[in-house]
Amino acid sequence: MAKRRKLETPSSADLNRLEEEFRRETSPPSSMPGQVTGVAPIAQVVAETAAVAQPKTAQERARTAQLEASESRLQEAEASGLLMINVLTENIDSEAMVRDRTVLDADEMMELRSSISSNGQRLPIEIFEKSDVTGQSKRYGLISGYRRLMAVRELYGLSNDDQYLTVRAIVRPKSDADTAFVAMVEENEVRSELSQFERGRIAVISAQQGAFLNVEDAVNKLFATGSKAKRSKVRSFALIFEELGDMLEFPDALSEKRGLQLAQALRQGAEARIRAALATVSPITAAEEWLAIEAVIEALEPPAKDPKRGGRPRRTAPTSGWRNEDTMVTTSGVTIRKQADKGGFVLRFEGITLDHDLMDCLIKEIRTYLEKP
């Protein structure tokens, strides 16, 4: 049987020694200034954090939340193209896209400069951030607002005023090329109507640059809101640009009627003859250029009627000529009546062949006739 060990009560010296050893084992290896001796490290960290932490008030927390919400809305507006900024005009590439407008009217540009000088730039231009930017300065490409950008640049050149170093702009998000072309055309159609040749030209160029499948697709999308007749006319002027764009000196002077005649001649295969006629003359005016073209058109045989195109049966046109001193009937069936009142004269046009496009053409012809030489 094992012998039991007799337990002895520890002396006070033994108790002091044990307590001293416990303190050494639980104290940090090296005391830092400000630390509490004998406290576990994790407890020391919690104590220091609690000492320096200053809990925010309810007003401060509400203010922080408002700032975070405002920053989020600002970032969302910038990403959506809704943020207006001032951009140095020298940082905008006005030729990043082929422009639909070929000629800037001098009188209209003077009027625009005067408006911006007197009232400031009321409408921003539209730009996009280019992906091939080099250097520190951001470079942008112009989508719409070409005339406004040119006017601001001209104002700085004339006045050397620092306020015209920048232009007000909206940075649109990066989009497909076809969307950018549509935006440009829509703006010019609304603010300053494009000529028929400019419409046809931009349809061809945008298709050549790959923004659209072909010219037909470009016309249908660029002028989607236009009537079927309007798109048909744009296609005719697109053909003129494709086949004669490098030869014509005064393409914008082509009236709608003359343009359609020229397009029909090109469809009949008269391109080579028209180019030869233009090469033999040095037109000084648009009238002289048209005379060279007209001589070729008049020598062509009338186009053969396509038997596949039946169409609606034509009504027998009434006999043309004057009915009386105030009424005349044309060979196309349009009746023109002249009326007089205290304010002057009124011309009334009647007939099923009339539409808005034809009336616009007539008004332009009347204006040309009445303009001072």
C-alpha positions, 0 to 999 in steps of 0.5 A: 500500500502506497504511503500517503504524502503529508500536506503542509501549509505554505508559508507567507514567503512561499505565497509572496514568491508565487504571487510575484511569479504570476505577475511576471507571467501576465505582464506585457514583455515591455511596458509602453508609456501610458500602458497599464501594468498587469493588463492583458494586451487585448484589454489594453487595445480596447481601453486605448480605442475607447479613450480616443473614440468620439461618438458622432451626434445625430446631426453629424450622422445625418449630415454624413448620410446627406453627403454620401447621397449627394455624391452618389447622385453626382456620380450617377448624373455624370455617368448618364451624361446629365452633368454640365461642365465648362471645357477648354475649347482647345481640348475639344476635337471639332473634327472627331466626327464628319460633320453634316453641315458643309457650309456655315452662313456668315450672317448666321454666324455673326448673329450667333456671336452677337447673341453669345456676346450679349446673353452668354451661351444659353445652350450647351454643346454635346461632347464625348470623352475620347478613348485615345487621349494622350498627355495630361489634358483630357480630350473630347470629341464633338457630337453636336453644337459645331456652330456654337463652338466655332462662335465661341472660338471666334469670339476669343480670337476677336476679343482675347477675353478669357471668358471665351477660353471655355465652352459650356458642354454636356459630356455624353456617355460613350455610345455607338457611332450610329447614335452619335450621328443621329444626335448630330443630324437631329440637332441640325434639322431642328436648329438650322435645317440641312440642305438636301445635299448635306443630308445625302452626304452625311448618309453616305459618309456615315455608312462608309465609316461603318456606323451603318450597314449601308446607305439605305440603312443610314437614311432610314435611321438618320431620318427615321422621323421623316416621311417616306417621300423625304427619305426617298429624296435623301437617297437621290441626293446621296447618289449625287454625292457618291457619283459627283461629289468630287466634281460639283463646286456648288452642290448646296445650290441644287434645288430639290427639283434639279437634284431629282432630275440629276439623280434620275440622269445618274440612274440612267447611266449618265455619270460619265457624260456629266463628269465629262461636261463638268470637266470642260467648263470652269463654272464661276457660278452655280447657274453656269455649273447647272447649265453644263449638267442640264445640257446632258440631261436634256440629251437623254432619252426619257426613262422607260417605264418599269412594267412591274411598277403598276401604282395607282391609276392616274387621273386624267389631268384637266386641260392646262392653261388660264381659266380666267385672269385670276385662275390657272391650271398646270399640266400636273393638275395644280390650280393656282388662284390669285386673290387681292386684298387691302394687304396685297396679293394671295396665291392659293394652290389646289391639287392632289399632288401638293404636299409640304415638301413641294410647297417648301420648294415653291416658297424657295423658288419664289424667294429666289425670284424676288431676291435682289440681284 
